């Protein structure tokens, strides 16, 4: 993941950075949990896409793992 992707996920989780300060619309605990979930989803999908290139059935298993979080 690059810096822009991380910032995008942080914004999706309710975080905003203004003037060097972090603002969040939820409690810090909620925001961090949402951010961690988005990062995990993003990484799972990146791994599944690699498996897709090789017609590997593991892609299905990787995507299914996210259904149990």
C-alpha positions as a Markdown table, in Angstrom:
| # | Residue | x | y | z |
|---|---|---|---|---|
| 1 | Unk | 0.0 | 0.0 | 0.0 |
| 2 | Unk | 1.2 | 3.5 | -0.8 |
| 3 | Unk | 0.7 | 6.7 | 1.2 |
| 4 | Unk | -2.3 | 7.8 | -0.9 |
| 5 | Unk | -4.0 | 4.4 | -0.3 |
| 6 | Unk | -3.4 | 4.6 | 3.5 |
| 7 | Unk | -4.8 | 8.2 | 3.6 |
| 8 | Unk | -7.9 | 7.1 | 1.6 |
| 9 | Unk | -8.5 | 4.2 | 4.1 |
| 10 | Unk | -8.0 | 6.5 | 7.1 |
| 11 | Unk | -10.6 | 8.9 | 5.7 |
| 12 | Unk | -13.0 | 6.1 | 5.0 |
| 13 | Unk | -12.6 | 5.1 | 8.7 |
| 14 | Unk | -13.6 | 8.6 | 9.9 |
| 15 | Unk | -10.2 | 10.2 | 10.3 |
| 16 | Unk | -9.1 | 13.5 | 8.9 |
| 17 | Unk | -5.8 | 15.3 | 9.0 |
| 18 | Unk | -5.8 | 19.1 | 9.1 |
| 19 | Unk | -2.9 | 21.3 | 9.8 |
| 20 | Unk | -0.9 | 18.4 | 11.2 |
| 21 | Unk | -3.6 | 17.4 | 13.6 |
| 22 | Unk | -5.8 | 14.2 | 13.5 |
| 23 | Unk | -9.5 | 14.6 | 13.8 |
| 24 | Unk | -11.9 | 11.7 | 14.0 |
| 25 | Unk | -15.7 | 11.6 | 13.9 |
| 26 | Unk | -15.9 | 8.5 | 16.1 |
| 27 | Unk | -14.1 | 7.6 | 19.3 |
| 28 | Unk | -10.4 | 6.9 | 18.7 |
| 29 | Unk | -11.0 | 3.2 | 19.5 |
| 30 | Unk | -13.8 | 3.0 | 16.9 |
| 31 | Unk | -11.8 | 4.8 | 14.3 |
| 32 | Unk | -8.8 | 2.6 | 14.8 |
| 33 | Unk | -10.9 | -0.6 | 14.6 |
| 34 | Unk | -12.5 | 0.6 | 11.4 |
| 35 | Unk | -9.1 | 1.5 | 9.9 |
| 36 | Unk | -7.6 | -1.9 | 10.9 |
| 37 | Unk | -10.6 | -3.7 | 9.2 |
| 38 | Unk | -10.2 | -1.6 | 6.0 |
| 39 | Unk | -6.5 | -2.3 | 5.9 |
| 40 | Unk | -7.1 | -6.1 | 6.4 |
| 41 | Unk | -9.8 | -6.1 | 3.6 |
| 42 | Unk | -7.4 | -4.2 | 1.3 |
| 43 | Unk | -4.5 | -6.6 | 1.9 |
| 44 | Unk | -6.7 | -9.7 | 1.6 |
| 45 | Unk | -8.0 | -8.5 | -1.8 |
| 46 | Unk | -4.5 | -7.7 | -3.0 |
| 47 | Unk | -3.5 | -11.3 | -2.1 |
| 48 | Unk | -6.6 | -12.8 | -3.8 |
| 49 | Unk | -5.9 | -10.9 | -7.0 |
| 50 | Unk | -2.4 | -12.4 | -7.2 |
| 51 | Unk | -4.0 | -15.8 | -6.8 |
| 52 | Unk | -6.5 | -15.0 | -9.5 |
| 53 | Unk | -3.6 | -14.4 | -11.9 |
| 54 | Unk | -2.6 | -18.0 | -11.5 |
| 55 | Unk | -6.1 | -19.5 | -11.4 |
| 56 | Unk | -5.4 | -20.5 | -7.9 |
| 57 | Unk | -8.4 | -21.6 | -5.8 |
| 58 | Unk | -6.8 | -20.0 | -2.8 |
| 59 | Unk | -8.3 | -16.6 | -3.9 |
| 60 | Unk | -11.8 | -17.9 | -3.0 |
| 61 | Unk | -10.5 | -18.9 | 0.5 |
| 62 | Unk | -8.8 | -15.6 | 1.0 |
| 63 | Unk | -11.9 | -13.7 | 0.2 |
| 64 | Unk | -14.1 | -15.9 | 2.4 |
| 65 | Unk | -11.8 | -15.3 | 5.3 |
| 66 | Unk | -13.0 | -11.7 | 5.3 |
| 67 | Unk | -16.6 | -12.8 | 5.7 |
| 68 | Unk | -15.9 | -14.1 | 9.2 |
| 69 | Unk | -14.4 | -10.8 | 10.6 |
